[in-house]
Amino acid sequence: MSLKERLKADVVEHMKAGNKTALTTVRNVLGEITTREKSGKTPVELDDAQVTSLLQKEAAKRRDTARIYTEAGEPDRAAAEIAEAEVIEAYLPKALTREEVEAIVDEAISALKAEGQELSLRSIGAVMKPVTAQVAGRFDGKTVSEIVRGRLA
């Protein structure tokens, strides 16, 4: 079951359970997915990676809005935004720890060395490609790049 199909199935579940916050949030996210798919010259079908990316942006948007509400002295509205962010984050893959990412980077570097490649800072792209494929959406890309640079230096 794709992530989008799971979201659609969960709309029914939230409806039956009477969970209005989750229902509204999932509907809004599905609307955002539909908008993204239909925008542009030709309609496209978003894959799970693209849906995950969209969910991350939506969760971050809500967390940012909650921070703004908190600073403005609106704790009720901030709590509602945080609740929505938590609903969205439940659909995201489990985040990786820095140690797990470092292990993935070390694994990629040793695999490239086993192939006989000489690694230097110039070969950052060769290391980043397999690492990004494994880490995508589960850890900050900028930090991954810093870890790779540190290992190659």
Protein Blocks (a to p, Z undefined) as FASTA:
>chain_A
ZZklmmmmmmmmmmmnopaklmmmmmmmmmmmmmmmmgcjbdcdddfklmmmmmmmmmmm
mmmmmmmmmmnopaklmmmmmmmmmmmmmmpccdddfklmmmmmmmmmmmmmmnopacdf
klmmmmmmmmmmmmgopacfklmmmmmmmmmZZ
